[in-house]
Amino acid sequence: MSIVSSPGLSVAQRYQAIRKFTEQIVEPLSPEDCMVQSMPDTSPMRWHMAHTTWFFETFILRPRPEYTVFDEQFSYLFNSYYNKVGDQFPRPQRGLISRPGLERIKEYRDYVDKHVCKLLISGELSGEMEYAIEVGLNHEQQHQELMLTDVKHALSCNPTLPVYEESPAAPFESPNQEWFEFSEGIYEVGHEGKGFAFDNESPRHPVFVQDFSMAGHPVSCGQFIEFINDGGYNRPDHWLSLGWTTVQDKGWNAPLYWVNRDGNWMQFTLSGLHPVNRDWPVCHVSYFEADAFARWAGVRLPTEFEWEHASIESGGDQFAELLMNCGMAIHPTGGETEKDQPAQMFGGVWEWTSSSYAPYPGYVAPPGALGEYNGKFMCNQYVLRGGSVATSSNHIRPTYRNFFPPEARWQFSGFRLAR
C-alpha cells in the first residue's frame, strides 16, 4: 500500500479534506483574531495558514521547473526552522507581520492547492515526492492542533474571555481510581512499519521493562485540587530544582487557565469560562507540575516505554481505529471505563512521561531539509503520549511521540501515575 493512500480516499481527496479542515478552524475567528501572537511559543492563525502552505510549495512545487512561485518574500516570512531551505523571520515576532493580510494568505492557499491537486491527479509523483506529501499532510494536521491551542491562549489573554465556539460539554463522572499490573519482560517498542509514522517513532527495538502498575485514569481535577489545598505549589520538597525555580519566577499556583473566583475554581475553555469539574482530567499542566504531583502522591510518572506497553496490552491499537476525528472538541471531559484495563489513554489529554525526548537506538534522520523535522529537537524536552481532544484521529497510535519543554503548559497536557 502506498504511504499516501487511505481506504476510500484518493491522495487528492485527502489533501483537500485536510486543507479544508484548517479553514474550518479559522471560520469562527475575525481577521484581528488571526493576527494575535500571545507569547513567543504560539503563532498567529494567519502564520499557521501560510506556513502549512509554504511547506507544500517549498517541498513539492518549487523543485518543478514549470512552477511559478506565488511570492518570493513568503520563503522568508513563513519558513519555521528549516535552515537548509533558508533564513527565517524570528519566531517571537510573527505577530508583527500585519501584511500580507488574511485575504492574501487565502489567495496563497488557493494558488498552491490548485497546483498541488493538479500534480496529484496527474500521478506524476516520485517516491520522494510521495513521502514529502505524506509528511506535509501530517504536518498540517499537527498545525491544526497547534491552531486550537494557540488561539485558546490568545483568547485567554483578553479580559473579556471571549468564546471561540459554543459547545456544551458532555457530563462525565470519574470512576474510582484503579491500578493495573503489568509484568516485567523484554518488549518491542516503536513503529512496526505499517502505514505512516514520523521518523522519531523508529526504529522498532526491544526494551526491558520491570514489573509496574499503571493508574486506570489520568489524574482528575479533583485530585489536583487536593494537591493545591495541601500547599503543593508552596512546598519545594515536591519539586525538581528547575521546576521550583519556574514556579517562583512565573507565580504558578494552579494549572494554566484556572482562576479562583470567590473560593471556587473556574477554568477558561474554548467555549468560555466554566467551573472546574472535579471529575474531568486535569489539563494544561507542565511536566514540572505532573512530576511534583506524583512525588506528593508518593508515586511517579510512567516512562514512555511503560506507557506504550500498557496502551497496547490494554487494546490501544484497536482504540486508534475506532476514534472519530475530535479536532474541534472544546475540552477533555473523560471517557468510559474499560473493563480490566486502563482507560482514556487516547484522545483525552496528552500524558507526560518521565522520559527525555531522545533518539531510539539506530535512529537516522531523513536526508535533506525534512531531516530537520524531528531530530534537531532531541534535547531538553520530555515525551508525551496518547493524543488529546485536539489531535487528529489518524495520529492516535501507541507509538506516537509528542515532545515539549518541561515548563510548557498551553497544550492539552495532563498525566497519569505509575508505581
Backbone hydrogen bonds, N-H to C=O, Kabsch-Sander energy under -0.5 kcal/mol:
donor,donor_aa,acceptor,acceptor_aa,energy
5,S,2,S,-1.7
6,S,9,L,-1.0
9,L,6,S,-2.3
14,R,10,S,-2.3
15,Y,11,V,-2.7
16,Q,12,A,-2.4
17,A,13,Q,-2.5
18,I,14,R,-2.6
19,R,15,Y,-2.4
20,K,16,Q,-2.2
21,F,17,A,-1.8
22,T,18,I,-1.3
23,E,19,R,-1.2
24,Q,20,K,-1.8
25,I,21,F,-1.8
26,V,22,T,-1.2
27,E,23,E,-1.1
29,L,26,V,-2.3
34,C,30,S,-1.7
35,M,32,E,-1.4
36,V,32,E,-0.7
36,V,33,D,-0.8
42,T,39,M,-1.4
46,R,34,C,-2.4
48,H,44,P,-2.0
49,M,45,M,-2.4
50,A,46,R,-2.2
51,H,47,W,-3.4
52,T,48,H,-2.2
53,T,49,M,-0.8
54,W,50,A,-2.8
55,F,51,H,-2.1
56,F,52,T,-1.0
57,E,53,T,-2.3
58,T,54,W,-3.1
59,F,55,F,-2.5
60,I,56,F,-1.8
61,L,56,F,-1.6
62,R,57,E,-3.0
64,R,61,L,-2.0
67,Y,64,R,-1.9
69,V,67,Y,-0.6
74,F,71,D,-1.5
75,S,72,E,-1.1
76,Y,73,Q,-1.0
77,L,73,Q,-2.0
78,F,74,F,-2.4
83,N,81,Y,-1.4
85,V,82,Y,-1.3
86,G,82,Y,-1.3
89,F,76,Y,-1.6
93,Q,90,P,-1.3
94,R,91,R,-1.7
96,L,93,Q,-2.1
97,I,94,R,-1.5
98,S,96,L,-1.8
105,I,101,G,-2.0
106,K,102,L,-2.1
107,E,103,E,-2.0
108,Y,104,R,-2.0
109,R,105,I,-2.3
110,D,106,K,-2.4
111,Y,107,E,-2.5
112,V,108,Y,-2.4
113,D,109,R,-2.8
114,K,110,D,-2.2
115,H,111,Y,-1.6
116,V,112,V,-2.8
117,C,113,D,-2.8
118,K,114,K,-1.7
119,L,115,H,-1.8
120,L,116,V,-2.6
121,I,117,C,-2.5
122,S,118,K,-1.5
123,G,119,L,-1.0
124,E,119,L,-0.8
125,L,123,G,-1.9
130,E,126,S,-2.4
131,Y,127,G,-2.0
132,A,128,E,-2.0
133,I,129,M,-2.6
134,E,130,E,-2.3
135,V,131,Y,-2.5
136,G,132,A,-2.3
137,L,133,I,-2.4
138,N,134,E,-2.2
139,H,135,V,-2.8
140,E,136,G,-2.2
141,Q,137,L,-1.8
142,Q,138,N,-2.0
143,H,139,H,-1.9
144,Q,140,E,-1.9
145,E,141,Q,-1.5
146,L,142,Q,-1.9
147,M,143,H,-2.6
148,L,144,Q,-1.6
149,T,145,E,-2.1
150,D,146,L,-3.1
151,V,147,M,-2.5
152,K,148,L,-1.6
153,H,149,T,-1.9
154,A,150,D,-2.2
155,L,151,V,-2.7
156,S,152,K,-1.9
157,C,153,H,-0.9
157,C,154,A,-0.8
158,N,155,L,-1.3
161,L,158,N,-2.5
164,Y,270,L,-2.0
165,E,270,L,-1.9
174,S,172,F,-0.6
180,F,214,M,-2.5
182,F,212,F,-2.6
185,G,209,V,-2.4
187,Y,185,G,-0.6
187,Y,207,V,-2.8
189,V,205,H,-2.6
191,H,201,E,-2.7
195,G,193,G,-0.6
201,E,198,F,-2.0
202,S,199,D,-1.5
205,H,189,V,-2.4
207,V,187,Y,-2.5
209,V,185,G,-2.9
209,V,207,V,-0.5
212,F,182,F,-2.1
214,M,180,F,-2.5
215,A,417,L,-2.7
216,G,178,E,-3.2
219,V,415,F,-2.7
221,C,280,W,-3.0
222,G,278,R,-2.6
224,F,220,S,-2.0
225,I,221,C,-2.2
226,E,222,G,-1.4
227,F,223,Q,-1.4
228,I,224,F,-2.2
229,N,225,I,-3.1
230,D,226,E,-1.4
231,G,228,I,-1.9
232,G,227,F,-2.4
234,N,231,G,-2.1
235,R,231,G,-0.5
235,R,232,G,-0.6
238,H,235,R,-1.7
239,W,236,P,-1.3
244,W,240,L,-2.9
245,T,241,S,-2.2
246,T,242,L,-2.1
247,V,243,G,-2.5
248,Q,244,W,-2.2
249,D,245,T,-2.7
250,K,246,T,-2.7
251,G,247,V,-1.3
252,W,247,V,-1.1
256,L,284,H,-2.0
258,W,255,P,-1.7
259,V,266,M,-2.6
261,R,259,V,-0.7
261,R,264,N,-3.2
262,D,260,N,-0.6
264,N,261,R,-1.6
266,M,259,V,-3.1
267,Q,274,H,-3.2
268,F,257,Y,-2.3
269,T,272,G,-2.6
270,L,330,I,-0.6
272,G,269,T,-2.0
274,H,267,Q,-2.5
276,V,265,W,-2.4
278,R,276,V,-0.7
280,W,277,N,-1.3
282,V,219,V,-2.5
284,H,413,S,-0.6
285,V,413,S,-1.8
287,Y,406,P,-1.1
288,F,406,P,-1.6
290,A,286,S,-2.2
291,D,287,Y,-2.9
292,A,288,F,-2.3
293,F,289,E,-2.4
294,A,290,A,-2.2
295,R,291,D,-2.2
296,W,292,A,-2.4
297,A,293,F,-2.4
298,G,294,A,-0.5
298,G,295,R,-1.0
299,V,294,A,-2.6
300,R,418,A,-2.1
307,W,303,T,-2.4
308,E,304,E,-2.3
309,H,305,F,-2.4
310,A,306,E,-2.8
311,S,307,W,-2.4
312,I,308,E,-2.0
313,E,309,H,-2.6
314,S,310,A,-1.5
315,G,312,I,-1.8
316,G,311,S,-3.4
318,Q,315,G,-1.1
319,F,315,G,-1.8
320,A,316,G,-1.7
321,E,317,D,-0.5
321,E,318,Q,-1.0
322,L,318,Q,-1.1
322,L,319,F,-0.6
323,L,319,F,-1.7
326,C,324,M,-0.5
326,C,391,T,-0.6
329,A,326,C,-1.6
329,A,389,V,-0.7
341,Q,338,E,-1.4
343,A,216,G,-3.0
347,G,386,G,-1.5
348,G,387,G,-0.7
350,W,412,F,-3.1
351,E,385,R,-2.8
352,W,350,W,-0.6
352,W,414,G,-2.3
353,T,383,V,-2.0
354,S,302,P,-2.6
357,Y,381,Q,-2.6
358,A,356,S,-0.8
363,Y,360,Y,-2.3
371,G,368,G,-1.4
372,E,369,A,-2.2
373,Y,370,L,-1.6
375,G,371,G,-0.5
377,F,374,N,-1.9
378,M,375,G,-1.5
379,C,377,F,-2.5
382,Y,404,F,-2.7
383,V,355,S,-2.5
384,L,402,N,-2.3
385,R,351,E,-2.2
389,V,348,G,-1.6
391,T,388,S,-1.6
395,H,392,S,-2.1
396,I,393,S,-1.4
397,R,395,H,-0.9
400,Y,397,R,-1.4
402,N,384,L,-2.2
402,N,400,Y,-0.6
404,F,382,Y,-1.7
408,A,405,P,-1.7
413,S,411,Q,-2.3
414,G,350,W,-4.1
418,A,300,R,-2.9
419,R,213,S,-1.8
